[in-house]
Amino acid sequence: MRSVIGDIVEREAHVMGVSLSVDEITSFELYAEELKKWNSKVNLTAITKDKDIAIKHFIDSLSIAAYINTGDRLLDIGSGAGLPVIPLKIIRPDIPMVSVDAVAKKINFQRHVARTLKLQNIEIIHARVEDLQKTHRNSFSIITSRAFTRLDRFVSLAAPLLADNGTLIAMKGEGAAGEISESDEVVTAGGFTVASVHRYTLPYNMGERVLTFLKQSKAA
């Protein structure tokens, strides 16, 4: 029997243009169950109600699915409980993905979920993102960050890891406009420019979100 989470994710993903298979819906349900189970012992998220998990975690993560193309290689910086990387991996098993976080318990949870869901072609790394500069320099066509750090710091951390013509996608909340303005000088100095901004409202009026897309400046 399908859970509340499965119903919501299937319905709202369809509205976004993402059709989920039965297996994918089951994966989201299992992910949510493991998240709640682990969260009762180790603090992974403050979002614990089924409806909130479905919308604020899973559907929000899938908001960037439309911007991932065959041939991409994705890095998620500061991925915490695996968001957005694990929801994206569930629906795009063909895309190589790397998740990095400096908090061991969060990485242990992600690895457990990856094993439970039998996810393939995903590397889950316990490290500071700076450490990846030695092993993954210029390796990724897409680098994401979901409310991990300020925009200017995200750019400075991600820049050495981005491939030529790659895209940074910063997933932000309602205060994004001010942050973009405040970070503009540092972002520009780092050789990047804000290519576009996509604003959207989560279903059930659960909050405003902003996707900020950054590209390397042609002059850089």
Buried (B, 14 or more C-beta within 10 A) or exposed (E): EEBBBBBBBBEBBEEBEBEBEEEBBBBBBBBBBBBBEBBEEEEBBEBEEBBBBBBBBBBBBBBBBEBBEEEBBBBBBBBBBBBBBBBBBBBBBEBBBBBBBBBEBBBBBBBBBBEEBEBEEBEBBBEEBEEBBEEBEEBBBBBBBBBBBBBBEBBBBBBBBBBEEBBBBBBBEEEBEEBBEBBBEBBBEBBBBBEEBBEEEBBBEBEBBBBBBBBBEEEE
